[in-house]
Amino acid sequence: MKLRSAFTMTELIFVIVVIGILASIALPRIGNSIIDAQLARGTADVAAIRSAILAERQRLLLQGVTSYVPDINNNFTAAESNATRTLLTYPLKMGTGSGEWEAAGDGLHFTYHVDDRDNNPDAAFTYNPNNGQFTCVENTSNKQDECTRLTR
C-alpha cells in the first residue's frame, strides 16, 4: 500500500480561500483598533491635563494666589513670574501627526490629531484662564466630532 505524503491541489486551494476570508474580516478591525487606541490615549491625555490644571490651582491657592494658571505653553508648562513649572509628569507627544498634540502660540488653543479615516476633524481644545477649564470646541458640522469622543 502506497502512503500519500503531499496535499492535493483542492486541499491547498480550500486552505488559501479560508485564509483569505479570515484576513478580509480581520484587517478592517485592526484599522479601527488603531483609531480606538488613539482616542483612548487622547482621552487619558485630556484627563491628565485637567488634573494638572487643578493641581496647579491648589498649589497657587496655598500660596495665596486666587487666579488660575494664566496660560499653558506648547509643552504644557505654566508660566510664573520668574520661571515655568511643568504641569505634567510625563510630556505629551507634540507634533502634527496622528495621535499627537499641537499647540497654538497663544497658550490657550490646542489640537489633538486623530487618524481621520472617517474624515472626522481633529479635536480642538481651548484653555480658559478665567475659570481654569480645558474644554473642547464642538464642531457641529460633523455628527461624530472627535472632541466629543475624547471627552465623554
Summary of the structure (lengths in Angstrom):
residues: 152
radius of gyration: 24.3
end to end distance: 69.5
largest distance: 96.0
contacts: 375
relative contact order: 0.12
helix: 39%
strand: 17%
